[in-house]
Every structure is written in structure tokens, then in C-alpha cells.
Amino acid sequence: MRGMKGLITRSLMTLALGGAMVPATAHAQAGAVVVRDAWVRVPAPSKNETALYMTIENMSNTPRAVVSVMAEPAKMAEMHDTVMDGKMMKMTDLKKIELPAKGKAELKPNGMHVMLMNLKTKPAVGDTVSGELKLDDGTMIPFKAVVKQ
């Protein structure tokens, strides 16, 4: 009986410690890159696309990069940068958005942004859009963005 009690106690301690360690590790990895101030521009009545903006902070000592974005209600999302080409503003595709170690990337109007295209439904002012960023190491970072004018 004594041996069985010790085995059960050790098993419970192992489960308790293992359970405590897993969320802490997952939290540390997920917390290394954080999305702040995410918002979506309300789509124009005649358009089936809109833009997503945010600040992405990399709090780790390792450079990271965003390699793709998914967001509801868009069927497709593309990362773009807005650049001046002579006197014309022009959008260029980005294969990734660099996140320097202990640095950040700002997605904002007239700069880097995510185009949400082929909208299944048009979000209205005050709605919330959910999505995920995929990093170069495969980590998925969830976010929520408020729809604004």
C-alpha cells in the first residue's frame, strides 16, 4: 500500500509540474511577438477590399518576420508597402515583414499594410475582425482589429 501511495503521489506531482510548465513555455513563445493597436479601415461602398494596420512588436532577442496574414472576412490577405514612384504613390508586394530583435514594425496608412481582399462580408464601423499572423518559425500570432472610419 505504501509503495502504491508513493507512486500515485509522484505521478500526481509529475502531472502537476508538467501541466504548469507547458502553459508557461507556450506563453513565453506566444508573448515574444505582440500585436498592438490593430485596426481595419471600413471598406468603401464600391470596394470589396480594405486595409489592415497594426504595430507588431518583437520582444525577443531573435529577429523574426511575418510571412503571411489571415483575417476574417477576407478570402485573401496580402502584405504591401506604399512607396513613391516619381510623383505617384504605388503599392508593392512584400514577401515578409521584418521584425528586428527587440524592435517593431508599424503598419499604417501610406506605409506598410495588409490588404484584405475578396471580402465575404463588409465589416462596419465598430465591428471586430479576427486574424492571425504567421511568423517565419511557424508561430501563429492571433489578433483582433477594430473597424474604423
C-alpha positions in Angstrom: 0.0 0.0 0.0 2.8 2.4 0.9 4.5 1.8 -2.4 1.3 2.5 -4.3 0.7 5.7 -2.4 4.2 6.9 -3.2 3.7 6.1 -6.9 0.4 7.9 -7.0 1.9 11.0 -5.3 4.9 11.0 -7.7 2.6 10.7 -10.7 0.3 13.5 -9.5 3.4 15.7 -8.8 4.7 15.0 -12.3 1.4 15.8 -13.9 1.1 19.0 -11.8 4.6 20.2 -12.7 4.3 19.2 -16.3 1.0 21.0 -16.6 2.5 24.1 -15.0 5.5 24.1 -17.3 3.6 23.7 -20.6 1.5 26.9 -20.4 4.5 28.9 -19.2 6.5 27.8 -22.2 3.7 28.4 -24.6 3.1 31.8 -23.0 6.7 32.8 -23.4 6.8 31.8 -27.0 3.5 33.4 -27.8 4.4 36.6 -25.9 7.6 37.1 -27.8 5.7 38.8 -30.7 2.8 41.0 -29.8 0.2 42.9 -31.9 -0.9 46.3 -30.7 -3.4 48.9 -31.9 -4.8 46.8 -34.8 -7.5 48.4 -36.9 -9.2 47.9 -40.2 -10.4 50.8 -42.4 -14.1 50.5 -43.2 -14.4 49.4 -46.9 -15.7 52.0 -49.4 -19.2 51.1 -50.6 -18.0 50.3 -54.1 -14.9 48.3 -53.0 -14.6 44.6 -52.0 -11.3 45.2 -50.2 -9.8 47.2 -47.3 -6.6 47.7 -45.4 -5.4 46.4 -42.0 -3.0 48.3 -39.9 -1.2 47.5 -36.6 2.1 47.7 -34.6 3.9 44.4 -34.3 6.5 44.2 -31.5 9.2 41.6 -31.3 10.3 41.4 -27.6 12.7 38.6 -28.2 16.5 38.7 -28.9 15.9 36.8 -32.1 14.9 38.6 -35.4 11.6 37.3 -36.7 9.5 38.0 -39.8 5.8 37.9 -40.6 5.4 35.7 -43.7 1.6 35.6 -44.1 -1.6 37.0 -42.7 -5.1 35.6 -42.4 -8.1 37.6 -41.4 -11.9 37.2 -41.5 -13.8 38.1 -43.5 -11.2 38.2 -46.3 -10.7 35.3 -48.7 -7.2 36.7 -49.3 -4.7 38.9 -47.5 -1.5 40.4 -49.0 1.2 42.3 -47.3 2.1 45.6 -49.1 4.2 48.7 -48.8 3.3 52.0 -50.2 6.2 53.8 -52.0 6.6 56.9 -54.0 7.4 56.3 -57.7 8.2 59.7 -59.0 5.0 61.7 -58.1 2.8 58.6 -57.8 2.1 56.5 -54.8 2.5 52.8 -55.6 1.8 49.6 -53.7 4.4 46.9 -53.8 4.0 43.3 -52.6 6.0 42.3 -49.6 7.1 38.6 -49.2 7.7 39.3 -45.4 7.6 42.0 -42.8 10.9 42.1 -40.9 10.7 42.2 -37.1 14.1 43.1 -35.7 15.2 41.7 -32.3 13.7 44.0 -29.6 12.2 46.0 -32.4 8.9 46.6 -34.1 7.2 47.1 -37.4 4.4 49.7 -37.9 1.7 49.1 -40.4 0.0 52.4 -41.1 -1.7 54.4 -43.8 0.7 55.4 -46.6 3.2 52.8 -45.5 3.3 49.0 -44.8 -0.2 47.5 -44.5 -2.2 44.3 -45.2 -4.8 44.4 -48.0 -7.8 42.3 -47.1 -9.3 41.3 -50.5 -12.4 39.5 -51.7 -14.4 40.2 -48.6 -17.1 37.7 -47.9 -18.9 40.3 -45.9 -18.2 44.0 -45.4 -17.3 44.9 -41.8 -18.9 48.1 -40.4 -17.5 50.7 -38.1 -17.2 49.2 -34.6 -17.0 45.6 -35.8 -14.1 43.4 -34.8 -12.0 41.5 -37.3 -10.1 38.4 -36.1 -7.0 37.1 -37.7 -3.6 35.5 -37.3 0.0 36.4 -38.3 2.2 33.6 -39.4 5.9 34.0 -38.4 8.9 32.6 -40.2 9.3 30.0 -37.5 5.7 28.8 -37.9 4.4 30.5 -34.8 0.8 31.8 -35.3 0.0 35.1 -33.5 -3.7 35.8 -33.1 -5.1 39.4 -33.2 -8.3 41.3 -33.2 -8.7 44.6 -35.1 -11.5 47.2 -34.6 -13.1 48.6 -37.8 -12.7 52.4 -38.0 -13.6 55.1 -40.5 
